[in-house]
Structure formats: structure tokens, C-alpha cells
Amino acid sequence: MAAGLTPHPDPVTPEPRTLPGGYLITRRDLPGLAADVLVGGVGPAAAAAATATALALADYSLVISAGIGGGFAPAAPLGSLVVADALVAADLGAETPEGFLPVQELGFGRSVHLPPAELAARAAEATGALLAPVLTVSTVTGSASRAAEIAARHPLAGAEAMEGFGVAEAAAAHGLPVLEVRAVSNAVGPRDRAAWRIGDALAALTAGFRALGPVLVNWGERHERHEHHEHG
């Protein structure tokens, strides 16, 4: 989701638009807040490409990566929300005889993006979410050994998903802040489709965004005043 903070001047339509590349985007206006909801695909590369396309075609003030993901028990149980205080590319790097090295330790780029700290904290408070790092992976964890390995490298992590870091890379390229919100549909660990609760997670995500709206509006108004003061 890419969010602006003034109502869209054009008539609001529930029909999705198709961006170059075939990406579907839908306008969703809320009280005091105008947002475009973008279907970005699965995985960090697809999410980055979709987000970069949308950001190149319109002006936004905030980018939000939202969806379902795996939760690290017991901190993030099924049906709960996690707001990222860091968006981490957990498997971007290299394996060595001594263990995994993140990409920045190899001297190539970065593996962490930080959202605005106050916004993330207020979002977590308003939605009742856990405030914790959210990991982005290209291969979802599906075994106890992999879960133990990734938890050992990221002991504070709250959730695992596949898109947040890619969205954050695109947002950073456009100089925009990013937020990630995940609803927990399954536990990080051995793959067990029968235990997934996707419907519950989507319901929690919907309720979370209802609670998040006023936080985004307040943050946006303060951000705009700050920008006006700096350039006034």
C-alpha cells in the first residue's frame, strides 16, 4: 500500500487500475487519508518491482507493506499482528564455513531498513500489535532446523514474510518512509497447512488497518507541518 495524506482529486472508484507491467492498483479513500492499494506479487523482487513502478507514477508520502506471514512463537501467536521496527532481509548474504554473513558485511548494500520509530510505535500501540523486526525471506521456513537457525540469528524477530524488504528498497530509492504490518497466519517452523489460519489473519489485518487510520492521518499532518516549516 502506498499512502498519500490528502483526498484524491479524481472521483473515487472501486475498480482497480492496471499499471505498466500489469500491476493492479486500487484507490481506497478513508477519512483524512487517501491510499492506493497495490497488488505487488510474491517475494522481494516482485514486490520491489511493483512498488517502484507505482512510486514512479504518482506522489506519495508513505509506503506500507502489509499482508500475512509466519509468527515466531510464543511472541506472535496465530491471528495476532506484528508491526516492524526493522525490515530485515534475513537470507540476503553468503554462507561461509563460520556461518551466515549478511550482505552489508560483504561490502554490498544493506540488509535492514528502519521505519520512522515513532510511527511504528504508535501503529503497534493502536493496533495491539507486537513491535518487533519482521524478516523478509525468499524461501519460507518449513522445518524445525531452519526455524532454529533463523531464530538464533534474529532472536528478537516477530514475524517472517516475503515482501517487506523489497518494498522498503523501492521506497528508499524514492526517499519515502516505509512501514510493515503483518498478520500471523501460521507459526514459523515445520510446514503444516492444516494449522494455517489465513482467514483469521486477514480479518485481523482488516481490523488493524481500521485502527491504524487515525495514526497515519496524525503522523501525516505532523510530517507535512514539519516539511512546511523546513521549507517555509
One Martini backbone bead per residue (centre of mass of N, CA, C, O) as a GRO file, in nm:
protein
  232
    1MET     BB    1   0.096   0.036   0.023
    2ALA     BB    2   0.024   0.371  -0.084
    3ALA     BB    3   0.037   0.684   0.094
    4GLY     BB    4  -0.157   0.953   0.124
    5LEU     BB    5  -0.285   1.285   0.280
    6THR     BB    6  -0.491   1.342   0.043
    7PRO     BB    7  -0.745   1.368  -0.135
    8HIS     BB    8  -0.855   1.266  -0.423
    9PRO     BB    9  -0.956   1.449  -0.705
   10ASP     BB   10  -1.076   1.208  -0.811
   11PRO     BB   11  -1.291   0.985  -0.858
   12VAL     BB   12  -1.400   0.726  -0.680
   13THR     BB   13  -1.293   0.385  -0.739
   14PRO     BB   14  -1.310   0.028  -0.711
   15GLU     BB   15  -1.155   0.003  -0.961
   16PRO     BB   16  -0.894  -0.125  -1.096
   17ARG     BB   17  -0.578  -0.050  -1.201
   18THR     BB   18  -0.335  -0.062  -1.469
   19LEU     BB   19  -0.010  -0.091  -1.474
   20PRO     BB   20   0.279  -0.108  -1.572
   21GLY     BB   21   0.318  -0.466  -1.584
   22GLY     BB   22   0.015  -0.540  -1.455
   23TYR     BB   23  -0.049  -0.376  -1.208
   24LEU     BB   24  -0.267  -0.360  -0.938
   25ILE     BB   25  -0.471  -0.066  -0.850
   26THR     BB   26  -0.642   0.082  -0.558
   27ARG     BB   27  -0.861   0.309  -0.441
   28ARG     BB   28  -0.860   0.420  -0.079
   29ASP     BB   29  -1.072   0.617   0.094
   30LEU     BB   30  -1.033   0.795   0.393
   31PRO     BB   31  -1.045   0.974   0.662
   32GLY     BB   32  -0.787   1.189   0.569
   33LEU     BB   33  -0.721   0.944   0.357
   34ALA     BB   34  -0.512   0.839   0.087
   35ALA     BB   35  -0.508   0.520  -0.090
   36ASP     BB   36  -0.304   0.276  -0.246
   37VAL     BB   37  -0.367  -0.056  -0.359
   38LEU     BB   38  -0.115  -0.299  -0.410
   39VAL     BB   39  -0.037  -0.568  -0.618
   40GLY     BB   40   0.295  -0.721  -0.576
   41GLY     BB   41   0.334  -1.005  -0.502
   42VAL     BB   42   0.586  -1.258  -0.468
   43GLY     BB   43   0.840  -1.138  -0.318
   44PRO     BB   44   1.094  -0.906  -0.329
   45ALA     BB   45   1.117  -0.850  -0.634
   46ALA     BB   46   0.819  -0.806  -0.704
   47ALA     BB   47   0.768  -0.585  -0.489
   48ALA     BB   48   0.977  -0.382  -0.593
   49ALA     BB   49   0.871  -0.347  -0.882
   50ALA     BB   50   0.584  -0.254  -0.813
   51THR     BB   51   0.654  -0.016  -0.628
   52ALA     BB   52   0.832   0.144  -0.826
   53THR     BB   53   0.614   0.190  -1.034
   54ALA     BB   54   0.413   0.348  -0.856
   55LEU     BB   55   0.617   0.575  -0.755
   56ALA     BB   56   0.670   0.688  -1.056
   57LEU     BB   57   0.341   0.782  -1.101
   58ALA     BB   58   0.330   0.907  -0.800
   59ASP     BB   59   0.251   1.081  -0.505
   60TYR     BB   60   0.399   1.012  -0.185
   61SER     BB   61   0.447   0.968   0.190
   62LEU     BB   62   0.387   0.647   0.212
   63VAL     BB   63   0.489   0.303   0.278
   64ILE     BB   64   0.307  -0.016   0.284
   65SER     BB   65   0.359  -0.335   0.412
   66ALA     BB   66   0.102  -0.588   0.362
   67GLY     BB   67   0.012  -0.896   0.545
   68ILE     BB   68   0.102  -1.214   0.570
   69GLY     BB   69   0.252  -1.451   0.817
   70GLY     BB   70   0.496  -1.563   1.019
   71GLY     BB   71   0.525  -1.663   1.359
   72PHE     BB   72   0.699  -1.620   1.658
   73ALA     BB   73   0.714  -1.824   1.905
   74PRO     BB   74   0.509  -1.673   2.148
   75ALA     BB   75   0.488  -1.365   2.054
   76ALA     BB   76   0.329  -1.461   1.763
   77PRO     BB   77   0.033  -1.551   1.727
   78LEU     BB   78  -0.235  -1.649   1.594
   79GLY     BB   79  -0.394  -1.348   1.472
   80SER     BB   80  -0.175  -1.156   1.498
   81LEU     BB   81   0.024  -0.861   1.517
   82VAL     BB   82   0.296  -0.703   1.324
   83VAL     BB   83   0.525  -0.441   1.376
   84ALA     BB   84   0.789  -0.295   1.233
   85ASP     BB   85   1.125  -0.193   1.350
   86ALA     BB   86   1.233  -0.389   1.117
   87LEU     BB   87   1.359  -0.458   0.785
   88VAL     BB   88   1.472  -0.790   0.705
   89ALA     BB   89   1.720  -0.954   0.518
   90ALA     BB   90   1.776  -1.281   0.615
   91ASP     BB   91   1.900  -1.415   0.312
   92LEU     BB   92   2.111  -1.175   0.247
   93GLY     BB   93   2.411  -1.334   0.132
   94ALA     BB   94   2.647  -1.564   0.295
   95GLU     BB   95   2.795  -1.864   0.309
   96THR     BB   96   3.006  -2.000   0.565
   97PRO     BB   97   3.198  -2.184   0.774
   98GLU     BB   98   3.097  -1.971   1.012
   99GLY     BB   99   2.847  -1.873   0.847
  100PHE     BB  100   2.638  -1.615   0.819
  101LEU     BB  101   2.646  -1.328   0.588
  102PRO     BB  102   2.559  -1.030   0.550
  103VAL     BB  103   2.574  -0.807   0.294
  104GLN     BB  104   2.725  -0.573   0.449
  105GLU     BB  105   2.976  -0.764   0.528
  106LEU     BB  106   3.054  -0.776   0.207
  107GLY     BB  107   3.004  -0.471   0.081
  108PHE     BB  108   2.677  -0.499  -0.010
  109GLY     BB  109   2.491  -0.292   0.107
  110ARG     BB  110   2.178  -0.397   0.261
  111SER     BB  111   1.947  -0.557   0.529
  112VAL     BB  112   1.822  -0.280   0.654
  113HIS     BB  113   1.513  -0.123   0.752
  114LEU     BB  114   1.378   0.180   0.893
  115PRO     BB  115   1.129   0.306   1.044
  116PRO     BB  116   0.955   0.526   1.192
  117ALA     BB  117   0.957   0.501   1.523
  118GLU     BB  118   0.695   0.647   1.610
  119LEU     BB  119   0.503   0.519   1.407
  120ALA     BB  120   0.545   0.224   1.487
  121ALA     BB  121   0.462   0.254   1.784
  122ARG     BB  122   0.173   0.368   1.731
  123ALA     BB  123   0.074   0.134   1.558
  124ALA     BB  124   0.104  -0.086   1.772
  125GLU     BB  125  -0.078   0.040   1.986
  126ALA     BB  126  -0.345   0.071   1.813
  127THR     BB  127  -0.342  -0.258   1.723
  128GLY     BB  128  -0.193  -0.459   1.929
  129ALA     BB  129   0.095  -0.499   1.844
  130LEU     BB  130   0.389  -0.623   1.773
  131LEU     BB  131   0.716  -0.488   1.824
  132ALA     BB  132   0.920  -0.600   1.551
  133PRO     BB  133   1.099  -0.774   1.359
  134VAL     BB  134   1.083  -0.828   1.002
  135LEU     BB  135   1.127  -1.090   0.790
  136THR     BB  136   1.289  -1.145   0.477
  137VAL     BB  137   1.217  -1.406   0.241
  138SER     BB  138   1.251  -1.644  -0.030
  139THR     BB  139   1.226  -1.885   0.186
  140VAL     BB  140   1.018  -2.049   0.361
  141THR     BB  141   0.981  -2.176   0.657
  142GLY     BB  142   0.969  -2.567   0.710
  143SER     BB  143   1.162  -2.618   0.966
  144ALA     BB  144   1.314  -2.663   1.265
  145SER     BB  145   1.607  -2.597   1.182
  146ARG     BB  146   1.550  -2.330   1.038
  147ALA     BB  147   1.409  -2.188   1.272
  148ALA     BB  148   1.652  -2.200   1.466
  149GLU     BB  149   1.852  -2.047   1.289
  150ILE     BB  150   1.689  -1.778   1.250
  151ALA     BB  151   1.644  -1.723   1.557
  152ALA     BB  152   1.946  -1.700   1.628
  153ARG     BB  153   1.998  -1.450   1.436
  154HIS     BB  154   1.681  -1.342   1.529
  155PRO     BB  155   1.563  -1.315   1.845
  156LEU     BB  156   1.344  -1.058   1.795
  157ALA     BB  157   1.161  -1.174   1.605
  158GLY     BB  158   0.810  -1.181   1.490
  159ALA     BB  159   0.838  -1.218   1.167
  160GLU     BB  160   0.762  -1.380   0.844
  161ALA     BB  161   0.832  -1.290   0.502
  162MET     BB  162   0.852  -1.175   0.132
  163GLU     BB  163   0.841  -0.824   0.090
  164GLY     BB  164   0.939  -0.579   0.268
  165PHE     BB  165   1.228  -0.519   0.164
  166GLY     BB  166   1.148  -0.456  -0.128
  167VAL     BB  167   0.969  -0.216  -0.060
  168ALA     BB  168   1.191  -0.054   0.090
  169GLU     BB  169   1.382  -0.014  -0.148
  170ALA     BB  170   1.186   0.153  -0.318
  171ALA     BB  171   1.131   0.375  -0.113
  172ALA     BB  172   1.426   0.469  -0.078
  173ALA     BB  173   1.467   0.553  -0.380
  174HIS     BB  174   1.221   0.781  -0.315
  175GLY     BB  175   1.242   0.897  -0.014
  176LEU     BB  176   1.059   0.694   0.162
  177PRO     BB  177   0.876   0.580   0.400
  178VAL     BB  178   0.832   0.275   0.601
  179LEU     BB  179   0.587   0.011   0.657
  180GLU     BB  180   0.510  -0.292   0.853
  181VAL     BB  181   0.232  -0.533   0.829
  182ARG     BB  182   0.149  -0.836   1.015
  183ALA     BB  183  -0.037  -1.132   0.986
  184VAL     BB  184  -0.082  -1.430   1.157
  185SER     BB  185  -0.116  -1.762   0.996
  186ASN     BB  186   0.158  -1.888   1.110
  187ALA     BB  187   0.412  -2.081   1.214
  188VAL     BB  188   0.738  -2.091   1.259
  189GLY     BB  189   0.814  -2.395   1.082
  190PRO     BB  190   0.674  -2.663   1.030
  191ARG     BB  191   0.489  -2.761   0.774
  192ASP     BB  192   0.119  -2.683   0.826
  193ARG     BB  193  -0.165  -2.635   0.661
  194ALA     BB  194  -0.387  -2.714   0.878
  195ALA     BB  195  -0.283  -2.464   1.078
  196TRP     BB  196  -0.379  -2.251   0.915
  197ARG     BB  197  -0.505  -1.883   0.945
  198ILE     BB  198  -0.595  -1.683   0.708
  199GLY     BB  199  -0.869  -1.561   0.782
  200ASP     BB  200  -0.785  -1.449   1.058
  201ALA     BB  201  -0.556  -1.270   0.953
  202LEU     BB  202  -0.724  -1.089   0.763
  203ALA     BB  203  -0.913  -0.983   0.983
  204ALA     BB  204  -0.687  -0.852   1.153
  205LEU     BB  205  -0.585  -0.662   0.932
  206THR     BB  206  -0.844  -0.503   0.890
  207ALA     BB  207  -0.871  -0.403   1.183
  208GLY     BB  208  -0.595  -0.267   1.197
  209PHE     BB  209  -0.653  -0.046   0.977
  210ARG     BB  210  -0.874   0.096   1.127
  211ALA     BB  211  -0.679   0.180   1.366
  212LEU     BB  212  -0.451   0.319   1.183
  213GLY     BB  213  -0.564   0.569   1.043
  214PRO     BB  214  -0.526   0.799   1.263
  215VAL     BB  215  -0.218   0.767   1.276
  216LEU     BB  216  -0.158   0.847   0.983
  217VAL     BB  217  -0.286   1.123   0.989
  218ASN     BB  218  -0.120   1.245   1.220
  219TRP     BB  219   0.157   1.197   1.097
  220GLY     BB  220   0.109   1.352   0.831
  221GLU     BB  221   0.052   1.630   0.952
  222ARG     BB  222   0.324   1.657   1.098
  223HIS     BB  223   0.502   1.617   0.848
  224GLU     BB  224   0.393   1.860   0.688
  225ARG     BB  225   0.469   2.076   0.895
  226HIS     BB  226   0.772   2.017   0.889
  227GLU     BB  227   0.814   2.071   0.589
  228HIS     BB  228   0.708   2.363   0.592
  229HIS     BB  229   0.915   2.472   0.798
  230GLU     BB  230   1.174   2.400   0.631
  231HIS     BB  231   1.047   2.563   0.355
  232GLY     BB  232   0.940   2.854   0.475
   0.00000   0.00000   0.00000
